[in-house]
Amino acid sequence: MLNFLDLDTSVIPPLIYALMGSSREIAIGPVAVVSMLLSSMIQKIEDPATDPAAYRNIVFTVTFFAGIFQAVFGLFRLGFLVDFLSHAAIVGFMGGAAIVIGLQQLKGLLGISHFTTKTDVVSVLESVFTSIDLPWCPLNFVLGCSFLIFLLIARFIGRRNKKLFWFPAIAPLISVILSTLIVFLTKADKHGVKIVKHIKGGLNPSSVHELQFKGPHVGQAAKFGLISAIVALTEAIAVGRSFASIKGYHLDGNKEMVAMGFMNIAGSMTSCYVATGSFSRTAVNFSAGCESVISNIVMAITVFLSLELFTRLLYYTPIAILASIILSALPGLINIHEAYYIWKVDKLDFLACIGAFFGVLFASVEIGLLVAVTISFAKILLNAIRPGIEELGRLPRTDTYCDINQYPMAIKTPGILIVRVNSAPLCFANANFIRERITRWVIEEEDKSKESTKGRIQVVILDLSNVTNVDTAGILALEELHKKLLSHETELAIANPRWQVIHKLKLAKFADRIGRGSIFITVGEAVAASISTKLTSLNNC
């Protein structure tokens, strides 16, 4: 339904992005996911067959709102949200998207007329197998595969011989020119080869007057704009970060949001619909060796000149060759070695990786990314709810205290339990777990002391050097821990608290309850003070 706007969307938005964006490889333009999303949503309120003008108005209005939302997200510094797209999630996303996009190219490679608009692998394969029974021309397949082999050989030559780096870069252009000439000279289109045919020349006029900010559909247009803005941003930043990670540079999420927003605002005024980072175009960009945003400017100028001058020359370009160009760019995007590395290093990261992979493969790009982000959130929550709690001992001939499990030579101080909490926030999510764990530790040590000659725990030193903040639930848990320890005739001391933590402990009067003399700068000072107190008690006895 949006095909009439596809080429126009590849002119203005890329130029705006080139001025404001930060990705060097990303190619801006219309993408299948956003196109299908807009088409399915807008058709609920306007039928393009009965009222195409009203349909266009809603499309441009939705695009305008999408741009507004994207720009606002960036201006309010919400780019940190994309940090939840971890490296593992991006690896899985790339692999799944590459397979799905590759399967979708079978439509052009086999010359299939009726093909599914869904993006999951089951629907795509079902559409392919259903179409096998229908009449199809093998010439499409032969032509596409022949140039696919040529493109893969060009990539291989370019990798083996660095002096011929330019060969794989111009191979797609050579393929388009040669295939178009072959079809034109042999009249292959008369024998079933699918061709591009007529492309409307020139740019569409300004669409400012077509934007609708009054009427019954403005609210729905804003809602559709918000949905498409989020989907477009998620896909663009995922694509951009995928290739940025390969090239080894950082993508600024806030800058990307602002760039995407302004380019879609400009696009809505120049007869374009929601544009974003295209995975297939970016893959072609990447394989061609693009190193800067200049590629978007070149693409926009090329599309503009093509619309103005060369649309007639592209009439005989076979669709199969366009599919083969995209297919040739996909093999390098499925990184099995990286997935295996993630599996070896971190199983939860690997879960996010395969979650993104299978989500994209069997559902959609949005579902795949949602699964990966959900798993990443779950991992963060798991680490926050169940933080590491270490028992510390002193390394021989030093004043350094470290984990006795990691350093077995570390020496425990008799009668003193030194515990370090490895959690940035001491909050409602983990406070009770920490309190119960330390209490259980003291009780276990008491039970052991009854069975042996070893003395009981008299002081618990809590090392808060890793705790950056504490909330009211965390303070309450410390108070309950203090009371519980007192019932076991055990003192509580705090070592190395951050200034934010000690400030809140003072405000809550907790510092007064345990005694300001029980708060120390270092663990060593706390141990020395505890030993001194024990010696004083013994002398008094």
N, C-alpha and C positions, 0 to 999 in steps of 0.2 A: 504493500500500500504506500510505502514511503520511497519507492524506487525513483520517483521523479525528482526527489530532492537529494539523492545520494551524492552526485558529482558536485553539486553546489556546496554541500556540507564539507567537501574536501578542498575548498578554496579559502574562504574567510577564516574559519576557526583555526586551521593550521598556522596561518600568518599571525594571528593574535597569540597563539601558544608559543610560537617561536620567539616572540618578544618578551614573554612573561614566564614561561615554563622552565623547569630545571632538568628534565630528562633529555639525554643526548640521543637516545635511540627511538623513543616512542613516536609512533606515526598517528596523527590525529585524523579522525574521520568517523563516518557512521559505522556502527558495529551491530552484529546480528542480534545480540541479547537486548540491547536498548531498542533497536528497531522493532523487534517482536513485542517487547514490553509496551512501548508506546502504541503500537498498532492494536494490541489486545485491549488496552485500557481505553483508548480514545474511541474505539468502535462502539463502546457501551453507551456513549452519549451522542455520537455523530456517525452516520453511515457514509463512508466515502463514495459509495456508488450513487446514493440518492442526492447528496449535497456535498460535492467535493470542495466547494469554496469554504463552507462552514468547517469542514474537516481540517483544511489547511489552517484556518484561523486558530483552531484549538491546538493544533500541532505547534504553531509558532508561539502561542501563549504559554503552553506547557514548557517549551524550550526556554522562554524568558524566565519563568519561575524557577526552573532547574538551575539556570545560571545565577539567579539571585541567591538561592540557597547555598550553592557551592561557594560563591564569593563570601557569603556571611560566615560559613564554616571556617574558611581560611583566615578571614580578618579577625575572628574571635579565637584564633590559635587552637583550633581543634584538630590540627594535623597529627597530634600525638595519638589519636585514635587508630591511625593506620599502623602504629608500631605493634599492634597486636597481630599484624600479619608477619609472623616470624619467618625466619629463613627456611625452616622445615616446611611451613605451610606453602611458601612460594615455590619450593621445589616440587611439592605434590601438585599444586595448582598448574604449574607449567607442564608437567607430564600429562595430566588429565586433559588440559585444554589442547595440547598438541595432538593427542590421539583423536579427540572429538572433532577438531578442525580438519584433521586429515581425512577422517571418515566423511565429513560433510563435502569434501572436495570430490568425492566419488560421483556426486550429481553431475558436475561438469566433466569429469574424466570419462564417465560412461555415457554422457549425453542424455541423462534422465530428465524427463519433462516434469513429472509429478513427484515432488520430494517433500518430506516433512519439514515443518518450520521449527520443530523442537530441537533441542541441542543435546539431549542425553543419548548415549551410545545405543541403547536398546531401540529407541525410536528411529535413529538413523539407520541402523542395520536392518530393522524391519522394513523401512522404506526402500532400502536397496534390494533386499530379497523379494519384496513385492513387485518391484519394477522389473526384475529379471524376466518375468513372464510376459511383459509387454514388449512390443517391437522396439529394438534399439539398434543403433548403427555402430559396428565395431571400429569404424574409421576414427571415431572420437577417441576411443581407447588407444588405438595404435598411434595416433598423432600425439596425444597427451603423454603416453609412456615414452615415446621416442625423445621428446624434448625434456621429459623428466630425467631420463638417463643422461642426456647432454648436460643438463644443469647440475646433476650430482657429480658428473665427471669434472665439470668446470670448478666446482667447490673443492674437489679432491686435488686438482692441479694447483689451485690457489693456495691450499694448505701445505702442499709438499714443496712448492717453489714460491718463496716469498716475493721474488721479482715479478711474478705473474699475478700479483694481488688484484690487479685491475680486471683480470679475465672473468672471475666469478661475479664481479660487480656489474659488468656489461652483458653478462650471459642472458639475464631475463629480457633485456631490450632486444638483443639479437634474436632470441626465441620468438618474441612477439612479431618482429619484422619478417622473419623467415616464414613463420607459420601463416601469417596473413597473406604473404605472397603465394605460398603454396596453395592455400584455399582459393585465392583469386584466380590463379593461373589454371588450376585443375577443375575449377567449378565444383569443389568438393561439397559446398553447401547444398548443391542439387542432389547429392547422394547421401544426405543424412547428417552431415557434420554441422553441429550447432555453432552458430556464430553470434557475435554481439548485435549485429544489425544496426538499426537507426538509433543514434544518440542525439538528444536535443542539444543544439548548439547554443552558445552564449550563456551568460549568467542570468539568473532570475532577477527581477527588479526588487527594489526595497519592499520589505514587508512590515514596516513600522505601522502603517495604517491598518494592517490586518490583526494586530494584537488587540485582544479583547479584555478589558478590565471592568466591564459592566455586563450584566446579564446573568442568567441562571447557572451558567457552567463555570464561573470564575473560581468558586471554592473547589470544585472538582479538578480544575486545571492546576490550581496550586497544590492540591494533594498529589496529583500525578507528577507534578514537577518535583516535589520532594522525593517521591519514590525513585523516579528516574535519575535524580541528582545523586542519591546515595548509591544506586547501582552503578551508574557511570563512573563516579569517583572511585568506588571500590575496585572496579575492573581496571580503570586507568592506572591507579596507584599500584595495584598488584602487578600489572604488566610492566610499569615503569621500574618498580623495585626488583622484579625478576631479572631484567636485563642490566639494571644498575649493579646488582650483586655479582653478575658475571663480569662486568667491567671494573668492579671494585671501587665504586664511589657511592656517596649517600644521596638519597632523593629527599628533598625538603617537602614534607607533606603539606604544610601550610601554604607554601608557594605554589604547589601543584593545585590546591583547591582554589586559590585566588585566580590562577591562570585559566583553569577550566571554567570557573564562573564567568569571567569577563569574556572569554571566547564564545560561550553559549549565549550570553546576553547580546553580543554583537551578531552572532549567528541568527538569533531569533528576528533580528531586524533586517537580515539580508537573505531571507527565504531558505534558511537552514534549520534542521531539527537537531536534537541533542547529539553532540559529538563527544567523543571520548577517545582514549587510547585503544587502538585496534590491535589485538594480539597478532592476527595474521599479517597485517601490514608492518607491524613492528618487527615481526620475525623476518620478513623480507628485508626490511631496513637493516637489521642486525647482520643478516647473512651477506648483505651487499657491502658491509664495512662502514656504515654511517657512524660518524664520530661526534656530531654536534647537531643542534636544533636547525642548522641550515638545511638539513634534509627536508624538514617540513616546508620551508620556504621554496625549495626546489620543487617539491611535490605540488604545492599550491600553484606556482607559476606554470608548471607543466600541465596541470589539469586545466588551468585557465586558458593557456594557449591551445590545448587540445580541444576545449569546448568552442573556442573561437575559430580555429583554423583546421583542425585535423579530425573532426568527428566523422567526416565522410570516409577518411582513410582507414578508420578503425572498423568500418562496417563489416569487413570479412575476417576480423580477428576471431579465431576459434575460442570458444569458452573453455575447451579442454586445456589450452595452453595457460590460461589464467590459473586453472586448478593445479597444473603441474608446477607453476612458479611457487605457489603457496606450499605445496607438498615438499618441494625441495628444501624449504627453509625449516621444516619441522624436526628432522631427525636429531639435530644437535640440542633440542630443547628437552628431550627426555633423558635426564641425568641419573642413570641407574647407580653409578658409582657413588654419587653424592647421597642418594637414598640409603645405600648400604652403609655409608659412613655415619649417617644420622642414626641408623639402627644400632650400630656398635656403640656410639657415644651416649645417646639418650633415648630410651624407649618411649617416653612420653612425647618427645619431639617427633619421633617416628610415627606415633599415633596421629599427631596433627598432620603430618605429611600424607599418610595414606588416607586420612579423613578428607583432606582437600582433594586428593587424587580421585578417590571413588565418588565423592560428592559431585565433582565436576563431570566425571565420566558417566554416572548413572542418574544424575538429577539435573543440575544446571551450574553455571558459574557461581551464581549467588549462593546456592545451597552448599557448594563445595567450600566457598570462602567462609560461610556462616559456620559450617562444621569445624573448620580449622580454627577460627577465632574462638568458638565455644570451647574447644579442647585447650587452647592457649589460656583462656580465662580459668578453666578448671585446674590447669596446672599451677597457675598463680595462686588460686584460692587454696589448693592443696598445700602448697609450700607455706602459705600464710597461716593456715589453720593448724598445721602440724610442723612447726619450725624445729630446726635442730637444736638440741640442748646438750651441751658438752660438759663433762667433768674435767676440770683443769688440774694440772700438777706442775711443779716447778722443775725446769730442766736443771740437771746437776751443774754446780758452779756458775749459775746465772740467776738473774732475777726475772727471768722470762717464764710466764705461765702459759701452757698450751694443752691441747686435748690429749688426755692420757691414752686414748685409743689410737690416735695417730702417732704419738710419741711414747711408746711403752717404757722408755727410760725415765719419763717424767716422774717426780717423787710427790706422793700425796703427803699433806701435812696432817699429822694425827689430830683427831678431834675437830677438824675443819673441812667442810665440804664447799668446794669452789665450783660454781656453775656459771656457764656463759650461755646466754640466749642469743641464738643466731636468727633474729627476726628484726627487720627495720621498724615495724610498728608493734608495740605491745598494746593490743586492742581487744575489742569484744570478740573477735574471731578466734584468737589464740590464747587469751588470758587464762581461761579456766584450764586449758590443756597444760600450760606452763606451771600453774599453781599445783595441779594434781600430780604432775610429773615430779616436781621437786619434793612435794610432801611424801610421795611414795618412795622416793629415793632415801629420804631421812629415815622413814620407818624400816626400810630394808636394811639400812646401815645399823639401826638399833637392834634389829633381830640378829644380825651377824655379830654384833658386839656382845650379845648375851651368850652366844655359842662359843665365843673365843675370849681371849684376854684383852682384845683391842677395845679401847675406850669408845664411848658413844660420841655422836656428833654434838658438839657444843655451839658451833657457829656455822651458819650458812652464809657464804659470801656470793652475792649475785653480781656477776660482771655484766653491766649494761652497755658496754662499749659499742656494740652493734645495734643497739636500739636507738632509733632516731626520734621516735615520738611515742607518746602514751596517751590513751584516752581515759575517760572516767571508769570504764570497765576494767582497764588495765590497772588503774590505781586501786580499785576495789579488790581486785585479785591479790595485789601486793599486801593490802591490809589484812585480808583473810589469811594469806600465807604467814604474815607476821604473827597473828593470833594463834594459828595452828602450831607454829614453831615454839611459841612461848608455852603452849600447853605441853610440849615435849621438852621443856627447859632448854630450848635452843634459841640463840640470838640470830637476828638477821642483820647483815651489813650489805651495803651497796657500794660497788666500785665503778669508777670511771663513767658516770652518767653524762650524757650530752646536755648542753645547756637548756634545750627545749624540755628535756625530761625533768631535770632538776627544778626548773621553773614551775612546771605543773605540780610536781611533788610538794613544793613549798606552798603553792596556792591551795592545795588540798589538805594542808597541815600534816601530810604524811611524814615529812621530814622531821617534824616535831615529835610525832608519835614514836618513831624508832630512835629518835635522838640524833641531833646533827653530828654528834661524834661517831655515828655509825655509817657515815657517808664519806668515801675516800676517793682520792684522785686516781690511784692505781690499785691493782690487786695486791701487789707487794706490800703497800702501806696497810691495806686492810688485814693481811695475814700477820704482819708485824704487830699491829695494834691488838689483834685477837690473841696472839701468843703472850703479849705483855699483860693483857687482862687476865689470862689463865694463870700466869705466874704470880700476879698480885693476889689472886684468889687463893692460890695454894699457900702463899706466905701468910695470909690472914688466917688460914686454917691452922 
